[in-house]
Amino acid sequence: MTDAGIPDKQARSLIGKWRAAHGDGAVMEAIVDCRARAITNPVEWIVARFAKPRDRPSAPGSFLESLLQRERNEELKRQRAEGVA
């Protein structure tokens, strides 16, 4: 985002807010996708991306999605073992 002229402090603050709201994986995926598409206004693009409902990952079977799914499965296993879920 700093390549698009956004000050470092502001970029870090935005990323932190997005991480809190959407999770690390979704934010990383959005940033990587934004960069790959050479978006000239990354903040508006990422905000719009998070505003859209996402029924499925952008790249089915992607490495990132498989990692996220594995984490979710492990968390569910832990919760079941503890009697939480």
C-alpha positions as a Markdown table, in Angstrom:
| # | Residue | x | y | z |
|---|---|---|---|---|
| 1 | Met | 0.0 | 0.0 | 0.0 |
| 2 | Thr | 2.9 | 2.3 | 0.6 |
| 3 | Asp | 3.7 | 1.9 | -3.2 |
| 4 | Ala | 0.3 | 3.6 | -3.8 |
| 5 | Gly | 1.3 | 6.5 | -1.7 |
| 6 | Ile | -0.3 | 5.5 | 1.6 |
| 7 | Pro | 1.9 | 6.5 | 4.6 |
| 8 | Asp | 3.4 | 3.5 | 6.4 |
| 9 | Lys | 1.6 | 4.3 | 9.7 |
| 10 | Gln | -1.8 | 4.6 | 8.0 |
| 11 | Ala | -1.2 | 1.4 | 6.1 |
| 12 | Arg | -0.3 | -0.6 | 9.2 |
| 13 | Ser | -3.3 | 0.8 | 11.0 |
| 14 | Leu | -5.7 | -0.2 | 8.2 |
| 15 | Ile | -4.2 | -3.7 | 8.0 |
| 16 | Gly | -4.6 | -4.1 | 11.7 |
| 17 | Lys | -8.3 | -3.1 | 11.6 |
| 18 | Trp | -8.9 | -5.5 | 8.7 |
| 19 | Arg | -7.2 | -8.3 | 10.5 |
| 20 | Ala | -9.3 | -7.8 | 13.5 |
| 21 | Ala | -12.5 | -7.7 | 11.4 |
| 22 | His | -11.8 | -10.4 | 8.8 |
| 23 | Gly | -8.9 | -12.5 | 10.0 |
| 24 | Asp | -5.3 | -12.9 | 8.9 |
| 25 | Gly | -6.0 | -15.2 | 6.0 |
| 26 | Ala | -8.6 | -13.1 | 4.4 |
| 27 | Val | -6.5 | -9.9 | 4.7 |
| 28 | Met | -3.4 | -11.7 | 3.3 |
| 29 | Glu | -5.4 | -13.1 | 0.4 |
| 30 | Ala | -6.9 | -9.6 | -0.3 |
| 31 | Ile | -3.5 | -7.9 | -0.2 |
| 32 | Val | -1.9 | -10.6 | -2.4 |
| 33 | Asp | -4.8 | -10.4 | -4.9 |
| 34 | Cys | -4.7 | -6.6 | -4.9 |
| 35 | Arg | -1.0 | -6.6 | -5.7 |
| 36 | Ala | -1.3 | -9.3 | -8.4 |
| 37 | Arg | -4.0 | -7.2 | -10.1 |
| 38 | Ala | -1.9 | -4.0 | -9.8 |
| 39 | Ile | -4.8 | -2.1 | -8.3 |
| 40 | Thr | -4.0 | 1.6 | -8.2 |
| 41 | Asn | -6.2 | 2.4 | -5.2 |
| 42 | Pro | -5.7 | -0.6 | -2.9 |
| 43 | Val | -7.7 | 0.8 | 0.1 |
| 44 | Glu | -10.9 | 1.4 | -1.8 |
| 45 | Trp | -10.5 | -1.9 | -3.6 |
| 46 | Ile | -9.9 | -3.9 | -0.4 |
| 47 | Val | -12.7 | -2.2 | 1.5 |
| 48 | Ala | -15.1 | -3.0 | -1.4 |
| 49 | Arg | -13.8 | -6.6 | -1.5 |
| 50 | Phe | -14.6 | -7.0 | 2.2 |
| 51 | Ala | -18.0 | -5.4 | 1.7 |
| 52 | Lys | -19.0 | -8.1 | -0.8 |
| 53 | Pro | -20.4 | -11.4 | 0.5 |
| 54 | Arg | -18.0 | -14.2 | -0.3 |
| 55 | Asp | -19.6 | -17.6 | -0.9 |
| 56 | Arg | -16.4 | -19.3 | -1.7 |
| 57 | Pro | -12.7 | -18.6 | -1.8 |
| 58 | Ser | -11.4 | -16.7 | -4.8 |
| 59 | Ala | -9.2 | -19.6 | -5.8 |
| 60 | Pro | -10.8 | -23.0 | -5.0 |
| 61 | Gly | -8.1 | -25.4 | -3.9 |
| 62 | Ser | -5.5 | -22.7 | -3.3 |
| 63 | Phe | -2.7 | -23.3 | -0.9 |
| 64 | Leu | -4.0 | -20.5 | 1.4 |
| 65 | Glu | -7.5 | -21.9 | 1.5 |
| 66 | Ser | -6.2 | -25.4 | 2.3 |
| 67 | Leu | -4.2 | -23.9 | 5.2 |
| 68 | Leu | -7.2 | -22.0 | 6.5 |
| 69 | Gln | -9.4 | -25.1 | 6.2 |
| 70 | Arg | -6.8 | -27.1 | 8.1 |
| 71 | Glu | -6.7 | -24.5 | 10.9 |
| 72 | Arg | -10.5 | -24.5 | 11.1 |
| 73 | Asn | -10.6 | -28.3 | 11.3 |
| 74 | Glu | -8.0 | -28.4 | 14.0 |
| 75 | Glu | -9.9 | -25.7 | 16.1 |
| 76 | Leu | -13.1 | -27.8 | 15.8 |
| 77 | Lys | -11.3 | -30.9 | 16.9 |
| 78 | Arg | -9.9 | -29.0 | 20.0 |
| 79 | Gln | -13.3 | -27.6 | 20.8 |
| 80 | Arg | -14.9 | -31.0 | 20.6 |
| 81 | Ala | -12.2 | -32.6 | 22.7 |
| 82 | Glu | -12.8 | -29.9 | 25.3 |
| 83 | Gly | -16.6 | -30.3 | 25.1 |
| 84 | Val | -17.1 | -26.8 | 23.8 |
| 85 | Ala | -18.5 | -27.6 | 20.4 |
